[in-house]
Amino acid sequence: QVQLVESGGGLVQPGGSLRLSCVASGRIFSSYTMGWYRQAPGKERELVATITGGGSTNYADSMKGRFTISRDNAKNTVYLQMNSLKPEDTAVYSCNAQHPSFTAITYWGQGTQVTVSS
């Protein structure tokens, strides 16, 4: 059984920072591409950032320069450091694990709420 468990969400003021964590358990290998996605109320889920098993990263344009994705394969953990947060970053942030070759093999966490408000 594969599980992805996110943590680190919460309420933060505009301009603040948060670090999200996602711990993977079960048959998740270091070769999987790990990613963060978010979904705001009334909107579709969108890509935030991904990181391959080899460490290559990809970011949505609106997150470049503010968010940093990283992973610690020894701990089966992926992180999302979020700086200079804006109210429009408010969303449920979910972790994803994607098999590097078989796109049908994908797993999702339950999500963690991030609210940016003064």
C-alpha positions as CSV (number, residue, x, y, z in Angstrom):
1,Q,0.0,0.0,0.0
2,V,1.4,3.3,-1.1
3,Q,0.8,6.4,1.1
4,L,1.7,10.0,0.7
5,V,1.3,12.2,3.8
6,E,1.6,15.9,3.5
7,S,2.3,18.3,6.4
8,G,3.3,21.9,7.0
9,G,0.3,23.8,5.8
10,G,-1.4,26.5,7.7
11,L,-2.2,30.2,7.9
12,V,0.4,32.7,7.0
13,Q,0.5,36.4,6.3
14,P,1.2,37.8,2.8
15,G,4.9,37.9,2.3
16,G,5.5,35.0,4.7
17,S,6.9,31.6,4.2
18,L,5.9,27.9,4.7
19,R,7.6,24.6,4.1
20,L,5.5,21.7,3.1
21,S,6.7,18.1,3.5
22,C,5.4,14.9,1.9
23,V,6.5,11.6,3.2
24,A,6.1,8.5,1.0
25,S,5.6,5.0,2.4
26,G,5.2,1.7,0.6
27,R,6.7,0.8,-2.7
28,I,7.8,4.3,-3.8
29,F,11.2,4.3,-5.3
30,S,13.7,7.1,-5.6
31,S,13.2,7.0,-9.4
32,Y,9.7,8.3,-9.1
33,T,9.0,11.9,-10.2
34,M,7.5,13.7,-7.2
35,G,5.4,16.8,-7.5
36,W,3.3,19.3,-5.8
37,Y,-0.1,20.5,-7.2
38,R,-2.6,22.8,-5.8
39,Q,-6.3,23.5,-6.1
40,A,-8.0,26.7,-5.0
41,P,-11.8,26.9,-4.4
42,G,-13.7,26.9,-7.6
43,K,-10.6,26.3,-9.7
44,E,-9.0,23.3,-11.3
45,R,-5.9,21.6,-9.9
46,E,-2.7,23.1,-11.2
47,L,0.9,22.1,-11.3
48,V,3.2,23.8,-8.7
49,A,6.5,22.0,-9.2
50,T,8.0,18.6,-10.0
51,I,11.3,16.9,-9.3
52,T,12.6,13.8,-11.0
53,G,14.5,11.0,-9.5
54,G,17.6,12.6,-10.9
55,G,16.9,15.9,-9.3
56,S,15.6,17.9,-12.4
57,T,13.0,20.4,-11.4
58,N,10.1,22.1,-13.2
59,Y,8.0,25.0,-11.9
60,A,4.8,26.7,-13.0
61,D,5.7,30.2,-14.2
62,S,3.9,31.9,-11.3
63,M,6.0,30.0,-8.8
64,K,9.4,30.5,-10.3
65,G,11.7,32.4,-8.0
66,R,9.4,32.0,-5.0
67,F,9.0,28.3,-4.5
68,T,11.6,25.6,-4.3
69,I,11.0,21.9,-4.6
70,S,13.6,19.4,-3.2
71,R,13.7,15.8,-2.1
72,D,15.5,13.5,0.3
73,N,15.5,10.0,-1.1
74,A,16.9,8.5,2.1
75,K,13.9,9.8,3.9
76,N,11.4,9.3,1.1
77,T,10.4,12.9,1.5
78,V,9.8,15.7,-0.9
79,Y,9.7,19.4,0.3
80,L,8.2,22.6,-1.0
81,Q,9.7,25.8,0.3
82,M,7.3,28.6,-0.4
83,N,8.5,32.2,0.1
84,S,6.9,35.6,-0.6
85,L,3.5,34.0,-0.3
86,K,0.5,35.9,-1.8
87,P,-3.2,35.6,-1.1
88,E,-3.7,33.9,-4.5
89,D,-1.4,31.1,-3.3
90,T,-4.3,30.0,-1.0
91,A,-5.2,26.5,-1.9
92,V,-5.0,22.8,-0.9
93,Y,-1.6,21.6,-1.8
94,S,-1.3,17.9,-2.7
95,C,1.7,15.7,-3.2
96,N,2.0,13.4,-6.2
97,A,4.3,10.4,-7.0
98,Q,4.6,9.4,-10.7
99,H,6.2,6.3,-12.0
100,P,9.0,7.4,-14.4
101,S,7.8,5.1,-17.2
102,F,4.2,4.1,-16.6
103,T,2.0,7.2,-16.3
104,A,-0.9,5.1,-15.1
105,I,1.0,4.4,-11.9
106,T,0.5,7.6,-10.0
107,Y,-0.3,8.3,-6.3
108,W,-1.8,11.3,-4.5
109,G,-1.7,12.5,-0.9
110,Q,-4.8,13.9,0.9
111,G,-3.5,17.5,0.7
112,T,-2.7,20.2,3.1
113,Q,-4.4,23.6,3.3
114,V,-2.4,26.7,2.8
115,T,-4.1,30.0,3.6
116,V,-2.4,33.3,2.9
117,S,-4.3,36.1,4.6
118,S,-3.7,39.1,6.8
